[in-house]
Amino acid sequence: MKISKSTLSGEEYEIPSNLDDSVNIDNFIEANHGKKIIVVQGLGFVGAVMSIVCANSPKDEYAVIGIDLPSPDSYWKICSINNGIFPIISSDNKVEKYFKNSKEKENFYD
């Protein structure tokens, strides 16, 4: 059993042996029908923030899928985002606002 531990909360997440998320991704794409899909690889500072900036396009024409490796160092970021907690601490107030907006608009998936 592989574990990924959040550097923010210390919470531990088990990395699943089956990582096929194609059904959920297909559902996300269908729910965002008509929008252009952006996929961002890497949910570190740059990738995570870039994901929510794209998801907050003023024209609302983008749906964003953020992906990262299922490694002990990074899998917790996916779980945190899915639990409504942005995995990056920033002094820029727009980061938290954009994350909240993208989750409310349901156009950000990871």
N, CA, C and O atoms as a GROMACS GRO file, in nm:
protein
  440
    1MET      N    1   0.085  -0.118   0.000
    1MET     CA    2   0.000   0.000   0.000
    1MET      C    3   0.089   0.124   0.000
    1MET      O    4   0.175   0.141   0.087
    2LYS      N    5   0.067   0.212  -0.100
    2LYS     CA    6   0.142   0.337  -0.109
    2LYS      C    7   0.057   0.450  -0.051
    2LYS      O    8  -0.064   0.456  -0.072
    3ILE      N    9   0.124   0.538   0.022
    3ILE     CA   10   0.058   0.650   0.089
    3ILE      C   11   0.118   0.781   0.039
    3ILE      O   12   0.239   0.791   0.016
    4SER      N   13   0.033   0.881   0.022
    4SER     CA   14   0.075   1.016  -0.010
    4SER      C   15   0.029   1.107   0.103
    4SER      O   16  -0.090   1.109   0.137
    5LYS      N   17   0.121   1.181   0.160
    5LYS     CA   18   0.091   1.264   0.277
    5LYS      C   19   0.092   1.412   0.240
    5LYS      O   20   0.189   1.462   0.182
    6SER      N   21  -0.016   1.481   0.274
    6SER     CA   22  -0.027   1.624   0.246
    6SER      C   23   0.077   1.701   0.326
    6SER      O   24   0.092   1.682   0.447
    7THR      N   25   0.149   1.789   0.257
    7THR     CA   26   0.245   1.874   0.327
    7THR      C   27   0.176   1.990   0.398
    7THR      O   28   0.237   2.058   0.480
    8LEU      N   29   0.047   2.012   0.367
    8LEU     CA   30  -0.028   2.120   0.432
    8LEU      C   31  -0.097   2.074   0.560
    8LEU      O   32  -0.087   2.140   0.663
    9SER      N   33  -0.166   1.961   0.553
    9SER     CA   34  -0.247   1.916   0.666
    9SER      C   35  -0.190   1.794   0.738
    9SER      O   36  -0.229   1.764   0.851
   10GLY      N   37  -0.101   1.723   0.672
   10GLY     CA   38  -0.049   1.599   0.728
   10GLY      C   39  -0.140   1.480   0.702
   10GLY      O   40  -0.108   1.367   0.740
   11GLU      N   41  -0.254   1.505   0.638
   11GLU     CA   42  -0.348   1.397   0.609
   11GLU      C   43  -0.285   1.299   0.509
   11GLU      O   44  -0.214   1.339   0.417
   12GLU      N   45  -0.313   1.172   0.531
   12GLU     CA   46  -0.257   1.068   0.445
   12GLU      C   47  -0.365   1.011   0.355
   12GLU      O   48  -0.480   0.991   0.396
   13TYR      N   49  -0.327   0.985   0.229
   13TYR     CA   50  -0.418   0.931   0.129
   13TYR      C   51  -0.355   0.806   0.069
   13TYR      O   52  -0.237   0.805   0.032
   14GLU      N   53  -0.434   0.701   0.059
   14GLU     CA   54  -0.387   0.579  -0.004
   14GLU      C   55  -0.393   0.597  -0.156
   14GLU      O   56  -0.494   0.642  -0.210
   15ILE      N   57  -0.285   0.563  -0.222
   15ILE     CA   58  -0.281   0.570  -0.368
   15ILE      C   59  -0.346   0.442  -0.420
   15ILE      O   60  -0.296   0.332  -0.393
   16PRO      N   61  -0.456   0.455  -0.494
   16PRO     CA   62  -0.527   0.335  -0.540
   16PRO      C   63  -0.445   0.256  -0.641
   16PRO      O   64  -0.364   0.311  -0.716
   17SER      N   65  -0.468   0.126  -0.643
   17SER     CA   66  -0.397   0.042  -0.739
   17SER      C   67  -0.455   0.058  -0.879
   17SER      O   68  -0.384   0.044  -0.978
   18ASN      N   69  -0.585   0.088  -0.888
   18ASN     CA   70  -0.650   0.111  -1.018
   18ASN      C   71  -0.668   0.261  -1.034
   18ASN      O   72  -0.747   0.323  -0.964
   19LEU      N   73  -0.594   0.319  -1.126
   19LEU     CA   74  -0.596   0.464  -1.145
   19LEU      C   75  -0.680   0.507  -1.266
   19LEU      O   76  -0.672   0.622  -1.309
   20ASP      N   77  -0.759   0.417  -1.318
   20ASP     CA   78  -0.842   0.448  -1.435
   20ASP      C   79  -0.957   0.538  -1.392
   20ASP      O   80  -1.049   0.495  -1.322
   21ASP      N   81  -0.952   0.663  -1.434
   21ASP     CA   82  -1.055   0.762  -1.400
   21ASP      C   83  -1.132   0.804  -1.525
   21ASP      O   84  -1.193   0.911  -1.527
   22SER      N   85  -1.129   0.720  -1.628
   22SER     CA   86  -1.186   0.758  -1.757
   22SER      C   87  -1.337   0.784  -1.750
   22SER      O   88  -1.386   0.872  -1.821
   23VAL      N   89  -1.410   0.712  -1.668
   23VAL     CA   90  -1.555   0.733  -1.658
   23VAL      C   91  -1.584   0.872  -1.600
   23VAL      O   92  -1.668   0.944  -1.653
   24ASN      N   93  -1.515   0.909  -1.493
   24ASN     CA   94  -1.536   1.041  -1.433
   24ASN      C   95  -1.493   1.152  -1.527
   24ASN      O   96  -1.557   1.257  -1.534
   25ILE      N   97  -1.384   1.130  -1.599
   25ILE     CA   98  -1.338   1.231  -1.694
   25ILE      C   99  -1.439   1.246  -1.807
   25ILE      O  100  -1.471   1.358  -1.847
   26ASP      N  101  -1.489   1.135  -1.859
   26ASP     CA  102  -1.592   1.142  -1.963
   26ASP      C  103  -1.717   1.216  -1.914
   26ASP      O  104  -1.775   1.295  -1.988
   27ASN      N  105  -1.758   1.191  -1.790
   27ASN     CA  106  -1.874   1.260  -1.733
   27ASN      C  107  -1.848   1.410  -1.720
   27ASN      O  108  -1.937   1.491  -1.747
   28PHE      N  109  -1.727   1.447  -1.678
   28PHE     CA  110  -1.691   1.588  -1.667
   28PHE      C  111  -1.696   1.657  -1.803
   28PHE      O  112  -1.750   1.767  -1.815
   29ILE      N  113  -1.641   1.591  -1.904
   29ILE     CA  114  -1.642   1.649  -2.038
   29ILE      C  115  -1.785   1.664  -2.090
   29ILE      O  116  -1.819   1.766  -2.150
   30GLU      N  117  -1.868   1.563  -2.066
   30GLU     CA  118  -2.007   1.570  -2.109
   30GLU      C  119  -2.082   1.683  -2.037
   30GLU      O  120  -2.162   1.754  -2.098
   31ALA      N  121  -2.057   1.699  -1.908
   31ALA     CA  122  -2.123   1.805  -1.830
   31ALA      C  123  -2.079   1.944  -1.876
   31ALA      O  124  -2.150   2.042  -1.855
   32ASN      N  125  -1.962   1.952  -1.937
   32ASN     CA  126  -1.910   2.080  -1.985
   32ASN      C  127  -1.914   2.086  -2.138
   32ASN      O  128  -1.831   2.150  -2.202
   33HIS      N  129  -2.013   2.019  -2.194
   33HIS     CA  130  -2.031   2.012  -2.339
   33HIS      C  131  -2.031   2.152  -2.401
   33HIS      O  132  -2.098   2.243  -2.351
   34GLY      N  133  -1.958   2.167  -2.507
   34GLY     CA  134  -1.951   2.296  -2.576
   34GLY      C  135  -1.834   2.382  -2.533
   34GLY      O  136  -1.801   2.479  -2.601
   35LYS      N  137  -1.772   2.348  -2.422
   35LYS     CA  138  -1.656   2.424  -2.377
   35LYS      C  139  -1.529   2.360  -2.431
   35LYS      O  140  -1.524   2.239  -2.453
   36LYS      N  141  -1.429   2.441  -2.452
   36LYS     CA  142  -1.297   2.389  -2.489
   36LYS      C  143  -1.236   2.326  -2.365
   36LYS      O  144  -1.249   2.379  -2.255
   37ILE      N  145  -1.171   2.212  -2.383
   37ILE     CA  146  -1.109   2.141  -2.271
   37ILE      C  147  -0.960   2.171  -2.267
   37ILE      O  148  -0.890   2.159  -2.368
   38ILE      N  149  -0.912   2.209  -2.151
   38ILE     CA  150  -0.770   2.232  -2.127
   38ILE      C  151  -0.725   2.126  -2.027
   38ILE      O  152  -0.792   2.103  -1.926
   39VAL      N  153  -0.612   2.062  -2.055
   39VAL     CA  154  -0.554   1.967  -1.961
   39VAL      C  155  -0.419   2.022  -1.916
   39VAL      O  156  -0.334   2.054  -1.999
   40VAL      N  157  -0.401   2.034  -1.786
   40VAL     CA  158  -0.277   2.085  -1.729
   40VAL      C  159  -0.207   1.971  -1.656
   40VAL      O  160  -0.262   1.913  -1.563
   41GLN      N  161  -0.086   1.940  -1.700
   41GLN     CA  162  -0.006   1.835  -1.638
   41GLN      C  163   0.079   1.896  -1.527
   41GLN      O  164   0.158   1.987  -1.550
   42GLY      N  165   0.062   1.845  -1.407
   42GLY     CA  166   0.140   1.892  -1.293
   42GLY      C  167   0.060   1.988  -1.209
   42GLY      O  168   0.016   2.092  -1.258
   43LEU      N  169   0.040   1.955  -1.082
   43LEU     CA  170  -0.037   2.041  -0.992
   43LEU      C  171   0.050   2.104  -0.885
   43LEU      O  172   0.007   2.125  -0.772
   44GLY      N  173   0.175   2.135  -0.924
   44GLY     CA  174   0.261   2.215  -0.837
   44GLY      C  175   0.212   2.359  -0.841
   44GLY      O  176   0.101   2.384  -0.887
   45PHE      N  177   0.293   2.454  -0.795
   45PHE     CA  178   0.247   2.592  -0.788
   45PHE      C  179   0.203   2.643  -0.925
   45PHE      O  180   0.093   2.697  -0.938
   46VAL      N  181   0.285   2.627  -1.025
   46VAL     CA  182   0.253   2.682  -1.157
   46VAL      C  183   0.131   2.610  -1.217
   46VAL      O  184   0.038   2.677  -1.263
   47GLY      N  185   0.131   2.478  -1.218
   47GLY     CA  186   0.021   2.404  -1.280
   47GLY      C  187  -0.112   2.423  -1.209
   47GLY      O  188  -0.215   2.441  -1.274
   48ALA      N  189  -0.110   2.419  -1.078
   48ALA     CA  190  -0.235   2.434  -1.002
   48ALA      C  191  -0.295   2.573  -1.022
   48ALA      O  192  -0.415   2.586  -1.046
   49VAL      N  193  -0.212   2.675  -1.014
   49VAL     CA  194  -0.261   2.812  -1.033
   49VAL      C  195  -0.304   2.834  -1.178
   49VAL      O  196  -0.406   2.897  -1.203
   50MET      N  197  -0.226   2.782  -1.273
   50MET     CA  198  -0.263   2.796  -1.414
   50MET      C  199  -0.399   2.731  -1.441
   50MET      O  200  -0.479   2.782  -1.518
   51SER      N  201  -0.424   2.618  -1.377
   51SER     CA  202  -0.552   2.548  -1.394
   51SER      C  203  -0.670   2.636  -1.355
   51SER      O  204  -0.768   2.645  -1.428
   52ILE      N  205  -0.660   2.698  -1.239
   52ILE     CA  206  -0.774   2.778  -1.193
   52ILE      C  207  -0.785   2.911  -1.267
   52ILE      O  208  -0.895   2.965  -1.280
   53VAL      N  209  -0.673   2.964  -1.315
   53VAL     CA  210  -0.680   3.086  -1.396
   53VAL      C  211  -0.756   3.056  -1.526
   53VAL      O  212  -0.843   3.133  -1.567
   54CYS      N  213  -0.722   2.944  -1.590
   54CYS     CA  214  -0.793   2.906  -1.714
   54CYS      C  215  -0.940   2.878  -1.686
   54CYS      O  216  -1.026   2.914  -1.766
   55ALA      N  217  -0.969   2.814  -1.574
   55ALA     CA  218  -1.108   2.781  -1.539
   55ALA      C  219  -1.190   2.906  -1.510
   55ALA      O  220  -1.313   2.902  -1.514
   56ASN      N  221  -1.123   3.017  -1.482
   56ASN     CA  222  -1.192   3.142  -1.453
   56ASN      C  223  -1.188   3.240  -1.570
   56ASN      O  224  -1.196   3.361  -1.550
   57SER      N  225  -1.175   3.189  -1.690
   57SER     CA  226  -1.178   3.273  -1.808
   57SER      C  227  -1.306   3.357  -1.805
   57SER      O  228  -1.413   3.303  -1.776
   58PRO      N  229  -1.297   3.485  -1.835
   58PRO     CA  230  -1.417   3.569  -1.832
   58PRO      C  231  -1.527   3.522  -1.928
   58PRO      O  232  -1.645   3.550  -1.907
   59LYS      N  233  -1.489   3.450  -2.031
   59LYS     CA  234  -1.586   3.403  -2.129
   59LYS      C  235  -1.649   3.270  -2.090
   59LYS      O  236  -1.741   3.224  -2.157
   60ASP      N  237  -1.601   3.206  -1.982
   60ASP     CA  238  -1.654   3.077  -1.934
   60ASP      C  239  -1.658   2.971  -2.044
   60ASP      O  240  -1.751   2.890  -2.047
   61GLU      N  241  -1.563   2.971  -2.131
   61GLU     CA  242  -1.566   2.875  -2.239
   61GLU      C  243  -1.468   2.759  -2.219
   61GLU      O  244  -1.454   2.675  -2.308
   62TYR      N  245  -1.403   2.753  -2.105
   62TYR     CA  246  -1.305   2.649  -2.082
   62TYR      C  247  -1.344   2.559  -1.965
   62TYR      O  248  -1.397   2.606  -1.863
   63ALA      N  249  -1.318   2.432  -1.982
   63ALA     CA  250  -1.326   2.335  -1.872
   63ALA      C  251  -1.185   2.281  -1.857
   63ALA      O  252  -1.119   2.252  -1.957
   64VAL      N  253  -1.139   2.268  -1.735
   64VAL     CA  254  -0.999   2.235  -1.710
   64VAL      C  255  -0.987   2.105  -1.633
   64VAL      O  256  -1.057   2.082  -1.534
   65ILE      N  257  -0.897   2.020  -1.681
   65ILE     CA  258  -0.864   1.895  -1.614
   65ILE      C  259  -0.720   1.906  -1.568
   65ILE      O  260  -0.630   1.922  -1.650
   66GLY      N  261  -0.698   1.897  -1.438
   66GLY     CA  262  -0.563   1.899  -1.382
   66GLY      C  263  -0.521   1.757  -1.351
   66GLY      O  264  -0.596   1.681  -1.290
   67ILE      N  265  -0.401   1.721  -1.392
   67ILE     CA  266  -0.352   1.586  -1.364
   67ILE      C  267  -0.212   1.593  -1.302
   67ILE      O  268  -0.138   1.689  -1.322
   68ASP      N  269  -0.180   1.490  -1.228
   68ASP     CA  270  -0.048   1.479  -1.168
   68ASP      C  271  -0.014   1.333  -1.153
   68ASP      O  272  -0.102   1.247  -1.166
   69LEU      N  273   0.109   1.304  -1.127
   69LEU     CA  274   0.153   1.166  -1.109
   69LEU      C  275   0.097   1.109  -0.979
   69LEU      O  276   0.086   1.181  -0.880
   70PRO      N  277   0.062   0.982  -0.979
   70PRO     CA  278   0.013   0.920  -0.855
   70PRO      C  279   0.128   0.874  -0.766
   70PRO      O  280   0.137   0.757  -0.730
   71SER      N  281   0.214   0.966  -0.733
   71SER     CA  282   0.331   0.934  -0.650
   71SER      C  283   0.308   0.978  -0.506
   71SER      O  284   0.220   1.061  -0.480
   72PRO      N  285   0.384   0.923  -0.415
   72PRO     CA  286   0.371   0.967  -0.275
   72PRO      C  287   0.392   1.117  -0.257
   72PRO      O  288   0.336   1.178  -0.165
   73ASP      N  289   0.472   1.178  -0.344
   73ASP     CA  290   0.499   1.321  -0.332
   73ASP      C  291   0.388   1.409  -0.387
   73ASP      O  292   0.379   1.527  -0.351
   74SER      N  293   0.301   1.355  -0.473
   74SER     CA  294   0.206   1.444  -0.539
   74SER      C  295   0.060   1.400  -0.536
   74SER      O  296  -0.028   1.483  -0.559
   75TYR      N  297   0.030   1.275  -0.508
   75TYR     CA  298  -0.108   1.229  -0.514
   75TYR      C  299  -0.199   1.304  -0.418
   75TYR      O  300  -0.317   1.324  -0.447
   76TRP      N  301  -0.148   1.346  -0.305
   76TRP     CA  302  -0.228   1.418  -0.206
   76TRP      C  303  -0.287   1.547  -0.261
   76TRP      O  304  -0.392   1.593  -0.215
   77LYS      N  305  -0.219   1.607  -0.361
   77LYS     CA  306  -0.270   1.731  -0.420
   77LYS      C  307  -0.404   1.708  -0.488
   77LYS      O  308  -0.496   1.789  -0.476
   78ILE      N  309  -0.415   1.596  -0.560
   78ILE     CA  310  -0.540   1.561  -0.626
   78ILE      C  311  -0.650   1.543  -0.522
   78ILE      O  312  -0.760   1.595  -0.538
   79CYS      N  313  -0.620   1.469  -0.418
   79CYS     CA  314  -0.719   1.444  -0.312
   79CYS      C  315  -0.760   1.573  -0.243
   79CYS      O  316  -0.878   1.593  -0.214
   80SER      N  317  -0.665   1.660  -0.217
   80SER     CA  318  -0.697   1.788  -0.152
   80SER      C  319  -0.791   1.871  -0.238
   80SER      O  320  -0.889   1.926  -0.188
   81ILE      N  321  -0.760   1.881  -0.367
   81ILE     CA  322  -0.847   1.957  -0.457
   81ILE      C  323  -0.986   1.896  -0.459
   81ILE      O  324  -1.086   1.969  -0.452
   82ASN      N  325  -0.994   1.764  -0.468
   82ASN     CA  326  -1.125   1.698  -0.469
   82ASN      C  327  -1.201   1.721  -0.339
   82ASN      O  328  -1.324   1.716  -0.337
   83ASN      N  329  -1.130   1.746  -0.230
   83ASN     CA  330  -1.192   1.774  -0.101
   83ASN      C  331  -1.217   1.923  -0.079
   83ASN      O  332  -1.257   1.964   0.030
   84GLY      N  333  -1.193   2.004  -0.182
   84GLY     CA  334  -1.220   2.147  -0.172
   84GLY      C  335  -1.110   2.229  -0.107
   84GLY      O  336  -1.135   2.341  -0.063
   85ILE      N  337  -0.989   2.174  -0.099
   85ILE     CA  338  -0.876   2.244  -0.038
   85ILE      C  339  -0.769   2.263  -0.144
   85ILE      O  340  -0.715   2.165  -0.197
   86PHE      N  341  -0.737   2.388  -0.176
   86PHE     CA  342  -0.634   2.414  -0.276
   86PHE      C  343  -0.498   2.379  -0.218
   86PHE      O  344  -0.467   2.420  -0.106
   87PRO      N  345  -0.414   2.305  -0.293
   87PRO     CA  346  -0.290   2.253  -0.236
   87PRO      C  347  -0.173   2.351  -0.234
   87PRO      O  348  -0.061   2.312  -0.203
   88ILE      N  349  -0.198   2.475  -0.267
   88ILE     CA  350  -0.092   2.575  -0.274
   88ILE      C  351  -0.126   2.692  -0.183
   88ILE      O  352  -0.239   2.740  -0.184
   89ILE      N  353  -0.030   2.736  -0.106
   89ILE     CA  354  -0.048   2.855  -0.023
   89ILE      C  355   0.010   2.973  -0.099
   89ILE      O  356   0.125   2.969  -0.144
   90SER      N  357  -0.069   3.079  -0.112
   90SER     CA  358  -0.026   3.197  -0.185
   90SER      C  359  -0.073   3.322  -0.112
   90SER      O  360  -0.179   3.323  -0.049
   91SER      N  361   0.006   3.427  -0.122
   91SER     CA  362  -0.035   3.554  -0.063
   91SER      C  363  -0.132   3.629  -0.155
   91SER      O  364  -0.189   3.730  -0.115
   92ASP      N  365  -0.150   3.580  -0.275
   92ASP     CA  366  -0.242   3.641  -0.371
   92ASP      C  367  -0.384   3.595  -0.340
   92ASP      O  368  -0.415   3.477  -0.354
   93ASN      N  369  -0.471   3.688  -0.298
   93ASN     CA  370  -0.608   3.654  -0.260
   93ASN      C  371  -0.689   3.597  -0.376
   93ASN      O  372  -0.788   3.527  -0.353
   94LYS      N  373  -0.650   3.627  -0.499
   94LYS     CA  374  -0.724   3.577  -0.614
   94LYS      C  375  -0.713   3.425  -0.627
   94LYS      O  376  -0.802   3.362  -0.684
   95VAL      N  377  -0.607   3.367  -0.576
   95VAL     CA  378  -0.589   3.222  -0.588
   95VAL      C  379  -0.704   3.149  -0.521
   95VAL      O  380  -0.766   3.062  -0.582
   96GLU      N  381  -0.733   3.181  -0.398
   96GLU     CA  382  -0.843   3.115  -0.327
   96GLU      C  383  -0.978   3.149  -0.391
   96GLU      O  384  -1.066   3.063  -0.402
   97LYS      N  385  -0.994   3.273  -0.432
   97LYS     CA  386  -1.119   3.315  -0.499
   97LYS      C  387  -1.139   3.238  -0.629
   97LYS      O  388  -1.248   3.189  -0.655
   98TYR      N  389  -1.036   3.228  -0.709
   98TYR     CA  390  -1.046   3.155  -0.836
   98TYR      C  391  -1.073   3.007  -0.814
   98TYR      O  392  -1.150   2.946  -0.888
   99PHE      N  393  -1.010   2.949  -0.713
   99PHE     CA  394  -1.034   2.808  -0.682
   99PHE      C  395  -1.181   2.786  -0.644
   99PHE      O  396  -1.246   2.695  -0.694
  100LYS      N  397  -1.230   2.872  -0.556
  100LYS     CA  398  -1.370   2.861  -0.513
  100LYS      C  399  -1.465   2.878  -0.632
  100LYS      O  400  -1.561   2.801  -0.647
  101ASN      N  401  -1.439   2.976  -0.716
  101ASN     CA  402  -1.523   2.999  -0.833
  101ASN      C  403  -1.523   2.878  -0.926
  101ASN      O  404  -1.629   2.838  -0.976
  102SER      N  405  -1.408   2.821  -0.950
  102SER     CA  406  -1.399   2.708  -1.043
  102SER      C  407  -1.471   2.585  -0.989
  102SER      O  408  -1.530   2.509  -1.066
  103LYS      N  409  -1.467   2.566  -0.860
  103LYS     CA  410  -1.540   2.453  -0.800
  103LYS      C  411  -1.692   2.478  -0.807
  103LYS      O  412  -1.769   2.386  -0.833
  104GLU      N  413  -1.733   2.603  -0.784
  104GLU     CA  414  -1.876   2.636  -0.793
  104GLU      C  415  -1.928   2.622  -0.936
  104GLU      O  416  -2.040   2.577  -0.957
  105LYS      N  417  -1.847   2.662  -1.034
  105LYS     CA  418  -1.886   2.651  -1.174
  105LYS      C  419  -1.872   2.509  -1.227
  105LYS      O  420  -1.918   2.477  -1.336
  106GLU      N  421  -1.808   2.424  -1.149
  106GLU     CA  422  -1.786   2.284  -1.184
  106GLU      C  423  -1.716   2.269  -1.319
  106GLU      O  424  -1.748   2.180  -1.398
  107ASN      N  425  -1.619   2.357  -1.344
  107ASN     CA  426  -1.543   2.347  -1.467
  107ASN      C  427  -1.396   2.319  -1.442
  107ASN      O  428  -1.311   2.347  -1.527
  108PHE      N  429  -1.365   2.264  -1.326
  108PHE     CA  430  -1.228   2.225  -1.290
  108PHE      C  431  -1.235   2.085  -1.231
  108PHE      O  432  -1.304   2.061  -1.132
  109TYR      N  433  -1.162   1.994  -1.292
  109TYR     CA  434  -1.161   1.854  -1.248
  109TYR      C  435  -1.016   1.807  -1.238
  109TYR      O  436  -0.932   1.845  -1.319
  110ASP      N  437  -0.990   1.727  -1.141
  110ASP     CA  438  -0.856   1.669  -1.127
  110ASP      C  439  -0.866   1.527  -1.078
  110ASP      O  440  -0.764   1.460  -1.060
   0.00000   0.00000   0.00000
